Amino acid sequence: ANLWLSLAAAITNATKEPTTTTMSSSEVPPEISTAHLLLRGVLPAFIGCPIGSSSTSSTSTVRPSAFQMTYRKELPKLGIPNGGLSGKFGYNLGKRFGGELASLSVPKDDDDENRAAAVEKFWEGLEDAANRLIQSSSSKEMTMKRMEFSSEEEALSKFGEVIFDAGQLASRDKRIKKELKAAKEAKEKGESVPAVTSGGAAVSVGQLSSSDSQLFSLSLLHGDNLVPLSSLGRIKILRENPKNESNIVCNKKKCEVTIKFCVVPPSSSSSDGGGDDAAVVVENGNNTELGVTLIEGSKAMSKEIRLEEGTNYELWTQQMRVEAMSTLSATTTAQEEESAASTTAEATVDNTQAKAKAAAADDMVVTAFEVAGSIDYNKLIEQFGSKELTPYLLRRLENVTVKQGTVDRLHRFLRREIFFSHRDIEKICELLEGWYGVSPPPMDGDHDVEMTTTTTAPANKPTSPCPIYLYTGRGPSSAAMHLGHLVPFLFTAWLQKAFQCPLVIQMTDDEKFIFKGEYTSENSGDGTGANGLDPNRTGDNLDYFANLTTENAKDIIACDFIPDKTFLFSDLDYVGRMYPNIVRIWKAVTVNQVNGVFGFDSSANIGKTAFPAIQAAPSFGSSFPNVLGGGNGGSDVANPATLACLIPCAIDQDPYFRLTRDIAHKLVPSHHPLQGKPSLIHSKFFPPLQGAQGKMSSSDANSAIFLTDTFEDIERKIKQHAFSGGQDTKKKQEELGANLDVDVSYQWLRFFLEDDDELIRIGKEYGSGSGEHWSTGKVKAKLVAVLKDLVEEHQERRNAVTDEVVKQWMTERCIL
């Protein structure tokens, strides 16, 4: 009670400003310092972003704004006896609706219909999270301590710049500049030069953690003390006037969340102010034995929603989107036949226009036939209308794979966000959870994806066929595949083992001929059979692409798929089985729709406009009546028409299946679990050697490492052509380090180096210009060694694949 009486007295004697007055840090009540410390951790945990940046050179630019300490004269209007104190701060989440730095769907400025409700739901969730933690503090689930340091620099050496907000960091920079200026002036005058970087005044650092070592906040305190959380009573987010109070600005250019809060004193019924709590632990930060909680690499620095209130808010936003889509879908279905042509004309853009727009926006071009420029994957998600692969979805995938004992851990492509986007992957998880008879993992946001291996045997081994199948493919365009081609097949092979499901692989030799085939009259058969050639041969090169199918099939088989669960087929051979579904797709899709999506015009041959239906057909299980519908009777008989399809692919292939998903309901029975829509999981592009833009191409031998390259070829290409993000001199490299985002060697290691810890260590050393891998040459040498082992192992497996083996894999048979 005395605590709040003194606080009230402080307010009574405050300056009579009409609105607000600022306070020096020495005057800040400990209740405000404590509430600010709590909210500095709660907001990032709620929205799923790091609590701050570990350094000014960090690729993550999250940092709290300067903290404003304000007196609120109008607080009695809130029903708070004796007034109260408030503070204000914010987080800048970058551009593109905050998706670059945060996982939660922050309410967007342009969502006119639902924005008000979404903003209020956001503040309610944030307020609930903060007050839940205050209430749980009495059960010792939360721990708080204050560490005293003799100087600012001592605190910095322990924790890094994550403790600073923007204002504190600016003050530190100003102090250092002033010291440097004083030293320079003293030197010029011939006087004794004062010590530079004196370290600043003594400071206190606050640390708030949970019992499971989950760090919520760590900051340089605005004030000299802290109080137990329960002494706060509760926190209220002030939001009636967005201009002066809490506000959310979220658009393409910026995403900022500003919080103005007040501390509401405990009620008279609990006027002891939580006095039964133990006092806040105070430690000497200069003690070398101080147990410091490491920040870098912790959950607190991750892009993960870490509070259940944040997860609940995200679920609410998803439900709102589902309801909106359901309403739109119902309207569209009712008007489908009447308005399909006009809707398509309005919704699709000519491919040439798309390229022009992309050129104006960072030169990014992503179509089904071309990838170029600097790729913004958040923008692609927005443009294509797919969804981000969230940490919770990774936990669901882990639940039906690692937890069932089929694989040791999630694939590195998932752990490193190389596969980053999806369509309906949650429905695939739901089907597999039902198949195994397991529940989804909890949605409280406090569980990490397993990063260690497991040997746990499957808890429930199903006896019925897997309810899903995988579909991927390859357009044979060269005799040798390169590393970029390998990425989706390596991941698909892992998915097949993880799900223990059948897989169909389409070889689109027909497509390659349609788009790249040639006709020469001189090559036409003359009826003589001279030189052993077919006397009745045509003058085109269709057979060339058919032969490439066999060669590429050997590389694909060498990716270590499960033979008994894999069917590899050539369109030229198998199209007859798929033809009924191809006809159905042709009937459902208009020429205008195809031209709009793929940019065809009247000069395109009819094969180009017809082919999308052929690539779509394998996403319907009924295209494989014998392959997916066989079995020996009883529980192992599957209905191929109701199997759900999952397609792993690079995101440039998404247009084919967006078109497919629009008409999928017309090709399946009404009880299909996904209404016929194929599910997709998208990968980022594997960058070419010359720079981390676009994707690797077979047409430029020096942009790619081929699976037939020798060790000498690999070493030469990496050393001579791999674009470096390092500095041009040793001195600069040691001072600035490398730009990892553009360095091809490091980016390739993200794809192919399995050891997460080693990759992190290389990134730290190369990015700082220190340690074993401080230079471009060291990182390139590591990449060469990794690729040598990868390609050698692949070549060994490929050498064992004969034409007869290929024939066996391409024989139509049941693969359940």
N, C-alpha and C positions, 0 to 999 in steps of 0.2 A: 504494500500500500504506500509506504514511504517513497518507493521508487517512482510511482506515478504522480504522487503529490509534488515531488521535486520537479518532475517533468512538466506538470501543469504550471508550476511557479515560473519555470524557465519560459514558458509560452506567454504567461501574463506579462512578463517584463520585456518581451520581444519588441523590436522596433515596429512602429505603427505604419508599416507600408500598406498601400491599398491592396496589394495582392501578395507578393512574396518578398522574402529577403534571404540572402545567402548566408551561410555560416562557415567559419573556418573549421578545419578538420579537428582542431583541439576542442571545439565546442560541440561536436556532433555527439548526441546521446548514444550510449552503447546499444540501445534498442534499434536505432536506425542503422548503425554499423552491422548489427546482427541480421536485421531484415534484408539489408542489401547483400550481405554475404550469401544468405539463403537464396534469394531470387537470382543472383548471378549464376547459381548452379541449377536452379529449378527451370529457368527458361530454356537453356540449351538441352537439358535432359528431356523437357517436354516436347521440343520441336525436333530433336535429333540432330544436334550439331556440336562441335567441340566447345568447351567452356572458354576458349580463347586461343590465341596464337602463341606458340612457344618461342617464336622469334619474328622480327620484322621481315625476314627473308622467307618466312614460311609460305608454302603454296596455299595453305589455308589462311584466309584473311579475316577469320572471325576474331573480333575484339570488341569488348563492351565499350560504349561511348563514355565520355566523361560523366561522372556522377554529379548530379545536381541536388543539393540539400535545400529544401524549401519549406517555409512555414505556410500552412494552409489556414487562412483566417476563416474560411467558410466551412471548416470541418464540423462544427456543431450541427450543420444542416444534415449531416449523415447520422445524427443521433449519437454522437460520441461525446460523453461527458468530458468537460475540461479541455476540449479541443484535442489536438494530436499533432504528430509530425509526419511529414511525407518526404519522399525522395523520388528522383526520376533518373532513369538511365535507359539504354537501348542496345540492341544488337543489329549490326549491318550484315545481312545474309547474301550480299552480292547481287548479281543480276538474275534474269530469267526466272522470276517468281520464287527465288530462294532455293531452287532445286539444286544449285551447285554446291551449297554448303549445308543444307538441312534436308531431312527425310520427310518431315511432316508437310502436308499440303496447307501452306499458309493462305488465309483468305485473300483472293485476288481482287484488285481494284475494279476489273471489268465484269465481275460476276454480279450484275445489277440485281438479279432476281433473288439470289440467296446470300448476298454478302452480309447484310445486317445480321441475319441469323447465325452465319458462320463466325462473324467477329465476336458476337456475344457468347457463342459456344466456346470459342477459343479462350476468352477471358475467364469464363466460368471454370474451364478445365484447369487453367493455370492457377487460378485462385484456390481451387480445391486441392491441387497438388501441394502448394505451399503450406496450406493449413493442415493437411493430413500429416505432413512431416513435422509440423509444430506439435500436433497432438501425439504423434508417435514418439516424440523425444523423451517423454517420461518413462517409456519402457526400455530405454537405453538402446533403441534401434539406431539412433543417430548419435554421433559423437562430434564434439566441437572442441577445438583448441586454438589458442592464440600463441604465436611464436614471436618472441622479441628479438630483434636484430640490432646490432650496434650501428648499422648503416644500411642504406638502401641497396648498395652494391653487394653486401653480404647476403641479403635476401635474394637478390637476383642470381647470385652464384649457386644458391641452393635449388631454386625452382625455375629459373628462366623467366622470360618476359610474359608468361601466361598470367602472372600475378597482377600485371598492370592493366588498368583501363586506358582509354585513349588519352584522357587528360593527364594521368600520372606519367604515361610514357612521354608526352609532350613536355611535361615539367622536368623530367629527367634529362631529356635532350637539351632543354634550355639551360639547365644547370651545367651540363658538361661543356656546352658551347661557351658559357660565361667563364668557366675555369680555363678553357683553352685560350680565350681572348686575354684573360688576365695574365696568363703565363707568357703569351706572346708579347704583350706590352711591357712586362717586367724584363724580359730578355732584351728588348729593343732599348730600354733605359739602362741596361747594365745592372739591374737590381737582382736580388735573389729571386729565383724563379719558384713560385709556389707549386706544391704538388698538384698535378692534374688528376682528376677523378678521385676526389677526396672520399667519395662514397656516399655523400649526402648525410642527412640527419638520421637518428635512430628511428626505426619503423616497427610496426607490428603486422604480421601476416596471419590471416584467419584461415582455418581449414575446417571444412564440414564434410563428414564422411558417414556412410551407413555401416552397419555391422558386418556386411559382406565385402567390405573394403571398396565399395563403389564410391568414388569421389564425386561429390556433388558440386563443390566449389572450392576455390583457392584464390585469395586475392589480397592485395595490399590494402589494409584497412583505412577507411576514411574516419579516423577517430582512434582513440587509444585503448578501447576496451570492448568486450563482448559480454552478453548475458546469456543464460540458458534459454533455449528456444521457447520453452513453455512460458517464460516471462513476457513473451511478446503478445500473448492473448491470441490475436489473429491478424492476418494481413488482408487488406482490402485493395483491390485494383480499382483506381479511380478512372472512370471511362465515360462519364456523361458528356464531356466536351472534348472531342478528339483533337481539336486544335491546340489545347493547352494541357491535356491530360494524356492518358494512354491512347496509342494510335498505331495502326498498321498500314503501311504503304507497301503494296506488293504488285509489281508490274514487270515488264520485260527489262526495264532499265535498272531498277533497284528493288530491293526487298528489305524493309526496315521495320523492326518491332520495337516500339518505345513503350516503356512501362512507367506510369506514375502510381505510386503506392502509398498507403498510409498504414501505420501501426495502430491497431485498435487495442486499447488497454484491456486487461482481463476484467471481467464483470465483478461487481461487488461481492458476488457469491464466491469468488475465488480471488479475493483481494490480496492474498499472500503472494500473488504474482509468480507462482511456481517456486516459492522459496524452498520447497522440499528437495529440489534438484540440487545435485552437486554443482559446485562452482565450475566455471569454464576452466579447463586445464591451461596453465600458462607454462611455456617451456622457453629456455634460452636457446634461441636459434643459432647462436655461435658455438654451441656445444657440438663437438665433432662426432659425438655418439648419438646425436639426435636422429630418431627414426623417421626419415623423410619419405613420404609416399611418392613414388615415381609417377609422373604425369604423362610423359610421352609414351604413347602406345596403350594407355589405359582406356577404359570405356568412356571416361569423361572427355577424351579427345577424339571420340569416334563419331561417325555420322549415323547414329542409332537412336531411335526413340527409347528412352531409358526409364520413363515413368508410365504407369498404367493409365493415368489421365490423358497423356499424349496419345497412347494407343487407342483409347476409347474415342478420342476426338477424330483420329484418322479413320476409324471404323464408321463413325457417324458421317463423315464427309463422303466416304465410299458409298454408304447407303443412300445418301442424297443423290449422288451421281447415278446410281443404279435406278432409283425411282424416276429420275429425269429421263434416263435412257429408255426405261420401260414405257413412259408416257409417249416419248417420241417414237418408239418402235411401234406402239399401238396405232398411232396416227399414220405412220408411214405405211404399215401393213394395210390399213383400210384404203389408202389412196395409191397403193403400189402400182397397179396396172395403169392407172390413169396418168400418173405424174412421173414415171420412171425416166422417160426420155428428158424431160425438162429439168428434173433434179440432177441428172447426170451432167447435163450441159453446164449447169451452174456450179456443181461441186467439183468438177475436174478441171485441170489446167493443162493446156498444151505443153508438151515436154520442152519445146523451145522457150516458151515463156517462163517455165520453171527454172531453166538454166540461167535466163537473164536475171530473174529475181535473186537466184542464189549468188550470182556474180556480184550483185550489189550488197549482199550480206556475207561478208568474209569469204567470198569466192567458194562457198560450199556447194557442191553439186552431188546429190545422191539420188540416182534413179535406178531402175532395174538393170540398166545397161551401162551406167557410167558412175564412177565415184571419183571426185576430185576436190581439191581445196582443203582448207582447215575445217575439220569436222567438229561440230558442236553437238554432242550426243544428247544433251538436255533439250536442245532445239529440235533434234530429230524426234525425240519422244513426243514433243508438243505437236510437231507437224504431222507425224504419222498417226497420232492418237493412241499409241501404245501406253504401257504402264511401266514404271520403274520396278526393278526386281529388289524388293525391300528386304531388310534384315529378317523380318518376321517370315517372309516367304522362304528365305533360305533355311530358317529353322524348321519350317514345314517339310521342305525337301529333305533336310537332315533326318527328320522324324521317320520318313518312309524309305530311307536308304541306309545311312550309317547306323541308326538305331535298330534296324532290322538285320544288321550283320552282312549286308550284301557288298558293302565297300567300307574301307577304313575311315575315310573322311570325305568331305565335299571336295570336288575338283578345284584345282587352283584357279581355273577360269571363273568359278563362282566366288571363291574367296577374294579375288582381286578385281571383281566387277568387270571382267572382260565380257562375260555374258551379263548384260545390264538391263535388259528390257524384255517385256513379255506380253502375251495375250492369253488370258484364262489359265495361267499356270496354277492358280489357286484351285481351279476345278479339277485339274489333274491330280493335285495333292489330295483333294477330297475323295476322288475315286480310289486312290491307292490306300488312303487311310481306311476306307470301307473294306477294301480287299484284305488288308492285314488285320482289320478289327481293332485299330488303335485310334485314340482320340488325338485331335490336333494339340500341339504344344500350347502352354498358357500364353495369353496375349498381354502379359504385364510389362513387356519391354525390358526385363531385367535378366535376360538369358542370352549369352553369346552363342554363336555358332561354334560347334566343336572344332578345335584346331589340332586336336591330338587324335591319334589312331585308336581304334577300338577292335576288340576281338569278340565282341558279344555275338552270340548266335541268335538267329531270328527268333523272336518270341512267338510269333504266329506264322507258320509257313503255310500259305494258302494251297489248297488242292485244286481250285478252279483256275482257268487261264487268266492271265493278267488282263485287266479291263482296258488297257491302253496299248497302242503300238507306236513306234517311232518311224518317221519318214524323213529321209534326207536325200540328197542327190548331187550329181556332178555333170556338168556339160563338158564333154571331152574336147578340148581345143588344142592340146599339145601332148606329145608322147610322154613327156615327163611332167609330173605335178610338182608344185613348189610348196614351201612351208606355209604360205597363206592358204593353200587348198587343204593342208593337213589339219588346220585348226578345227573346223567343224567336225571332221571325222574322228579326231582324237576325243573330242567332247562327246560325240554321239556314242562312241564305243564305251565311254565311261557311263553314260546314261543307260545303255543297254544292260551293263553289268549291275548298275545300281537298282534298276527297276525290274531286272530279270524279265524283260519283255521282248516281243518280236520286233524286227526292224526290216523295213523295205527301203532299198536304195535305187533310185531312178537314174539311169544314164541317158541323158537327153541328147543322143547323137542326132536325132531328127532336128532338134532346135538349132544345133550348131550348123547343120547343113542349110537350114532355112535362112539363117542370118549370115553365114559366111561361105556357103557353098559356091562353087564355080562350075561353069560349063565351057568346054572348049571343043569345037567340032573336030579338031585334029585328033582328039583322044577317043572319038567314037569308033566302035568296032567296024572293020571293013569287010567282015565275013570270011576272012582268010585264016584267022587264028594264028597269025604270024607272031613269033617270039613267045609262043605259049599263052598269049592273051586271049580273053574271051572274044570270040568273033562277033558276038551280039552285044557287046558292052555299050553302055551309054557314054556320052562325052562329059558327064559330070563327075564330081569327086565324093559322092555319097559313101562309097565303100571306104574312103580314107577315114571318115569320121566313125564308121562302124569298126574299123580296125583300132582306132584310138580308144574305143570303149574297152576293148580287151586289155590294152596296155594300162589304161587308167584303173581298170578293175583290179589289176595285180597290186597296184599301190594301195587301193582301198582295202583289199583283203588283208594286206600287211599291217593294217591299223589295229588288228587284234580284236575283231568282233567275235561273237559267239556263233560258230558255223551253223549249228542246228536251229538257231533263232534268227537267221539273216537270209533274206532273199534279195539278190542283186539282179536287176533286169535292165535290158535295153528297150527303149521305146519302139525301135524298129521291129523287135521280136515279140514284145508282149502287148502292144497297143490293142490287139483284138479283144483281150479280156476286159480292158478298161473302156472299150468303145461305147457301151451303153451309157456309162456315166459321162463320157465326153460329150455325147449327143445331148444328154440332159443339161449339161452346163452350157453348151452352145445355144440351146433353146432359152435358157434363163438370162443370158447376158447379151446386151445389145452391142453392135459395132461401135456406137458412140461411147459406150462405157469403156470398152477396151482402148479405143483411141485416146480417150481422155486420160486414162490411167498411165498408159505407156507412151503416149506421144506419137502414135502412128498417124500417117496421113494417107492420102489417096495413092501415093507412089509406093506404099508398102505392098509386098506380095501377100497373097491371101493366107499363106502359111503363118506369117507373123501374127495376124489378128486371130488366127485359129489356135495357135500354140498355147496361150495361157490356160485353155481348158485342159490340155494334155498334162501340164504341170500341176493343175489343180486336182485332177482325177485321183492320184494316189492318196490324197488326204481323206478319202472315203473308203472305209474298210471293205465295202461291197465291190470295190475294184479288184479285190483279191479273194474270190470265193473259195478257191482251193488252198491258197497260201495261209489265209487267216481263218478259214472256216472248216478246216479238217478236224482231226482228232480221232480217238479210238472209241468214241461213245461215252456216255456217262458225263461225269463232271468236267472232263477236259474238252468238251465241245463248246466252241464259241460261236456267237452270231456276229459275223464280220460287219454287218450293217449297223451295229450299235457300239462298236469299239470306238473309243476316243483316240484321236490322232494328235501327237506332239511332234512339232517340227523344229529342230534346232537349225538355225541358219544365220548368216550375216544379215544385218538389218536392211540391206539394199534389196533383198528378196521379198521383203514384206508386202510390196504392192501386189504381187501375184495372189497372196493369201488374204489380203484385205478384200479383194474382188471375190475370192472364193467364199469368205465368211458371209458376205452380203446375200449370197443365194444358197447357202449350204442347207437351209431348212427344206429346200425343195428336193433334196437328194436322199433324205434319210427318213426313217419312221419317226413318228411324233415322240416316242419314248427314248430317243437318243439322248444321252446325258448332257451333251453340249449343243443340242439341236443341230448337230452336224458340223458345227464350226471347228476347224482345226485350231489347236492351241499352238502358240509359237514361243520360242525363247531365242532372243536376238543377241548376236555377238557384235562387238566392236570390230573395226577393220584392222587387219594386220598390216602395219605400215611398210612401205617400200624402203629400200636401203637409203635412198637419197633424201629422205625426210619423212617425219611423222605426220604426213598428210595423205589423204586418199587411201588407196590400198595397193597391194602388190599386184603386178601384172606379168603374165607369161610373155608378153610381147617385147618386154625390155629385159634382156638377159642379165644386165648389170643391176637391175632393181630387185632381183630375186635370188634366193638360194633354192636350187632345184634338188629334188630327192635323189637325183642321179649324180650330183656334184661330188667330186673327190674332196678329201681333206684340204688339199692344196687350193682347190677352187674356192672352198668356203673361206679359208684364211685370207686369200687374196681379195675376195669381194668385200669381206668385213673390213679389212685394213684400209682398202683403197676407196670404198664407196659408202660405207656406213656413216651417215650424217652424225656429227658430234655436237653435243650441247655444251662441251667444255670450253674453257677460255683459250685465247690464242697464245698466252705465255704462261710459264710455270708460276710466276709471281701472281698473276691475276687468278689463276686456277686455285692457288692456295688461299687467296684472299676471298674470292667470290664463290668458288665451287662451280659445278656444272648445272645447267638447266636440264633437269631430268625429263621434263615434259616433251622436249624436242629431241633428246638424245636417242637415236635409234637403237644403239646397243643395249642401253638400259631398258628401253621399252620392249625389246625382244626378250630380254631376260625375264620380264614380267610374264611373258607367254610361256617360256620353256624351262625356267629354273624352278624346280619343285620346292626347294627348301625356303619357306617363308622367312625364317630368321636370317638366313644368308642374304636373301634379297633385300631385306630391310637394312642390314649392315652395309651392303654395297651401296645402297641408295644414300645412306647417311655419309659414308666416306666420300663418295664421288660428289655428292651435293655440297659438301663442305670443303673439298680439296684436301682432305687429310686421310691418314690411315693407309691400309694396304691398297685399296682401290681408289686412290686419290685422283688418278689421271685417266684420260680417254684410252690410252694404250692399255692400261691395266684392265679396264672394263671390257674392251674389245677382246683381249686375250681370254678373259673368262667366258665371254660369249662364244668364241671359237671352240673352246673346250666343250661347252655344253652342246653346241650344235653338232660337233664331231661325233659325240656319243649318240645323240638322237638319230642322226642320219645313218650312221653305221648300223645301229640296231634295226632301223627300218629296212635298210638294204639287205641285211641278212634274212629278215622275214620275207621280203619280196622275192629274193632268189629262190625261195622254196615254193613259190606259187607258179605252177606250170599252167599251160593252156587247159589241161584236163581239170586242174583244180578250179579254174575260173568257170569252166563248163558246169561243174558240180554246184558251185554257188549260184549259178544262173538257171538252174533247173527248177521248174515250178514244182513245189512240194509244200506240205504243211510245216510251218515253223513254230507252232504253238508250243 
